[in-house]
Amino acid sequence: MQFKLYQIKDIMNTDYALREYDEAKFNFADYKEVFHYDFPECFDPTDEKEVCEYFWQKLNFEKAFGSDPEYAYCGHSPSVSDVFFINNRYFYCDRTGWKEVLINNEENPSSST
């Protein structure tokens, strides 16, 4: 199982960057993957939003995850408008929590890799 964090590529020129979720403006093609983490096989989260919150805090305050350079964090501090991926579900970081969003493979910037 994987956790991924996506952030908007061009914050200055994306009008919904760092703003609450707006389905009419949201475009996953505007995002790039800035962090991933492979969970141990024994890990089976029951609450994806709690996992999102854990990584939000960890990446905001530590900027890296453990000592493994494979998991080095290369984005800005997690914030509103970032998208978190876990358990094949995507969660938009909103001002009031996590909003699940539907992403299809055509929109997914990492689906071609």
ABEGO torsion letter per residue (X at the ends): XBBBBBBBABAAABAABGBBBBAAABBAAABBBABBBBBBAABBBABAAAAAAAAAAAAAAAGBBEABAAABBABBBBBBGBBBBBGGBBBBBBAAEBBBBBBBAAABAAAAX
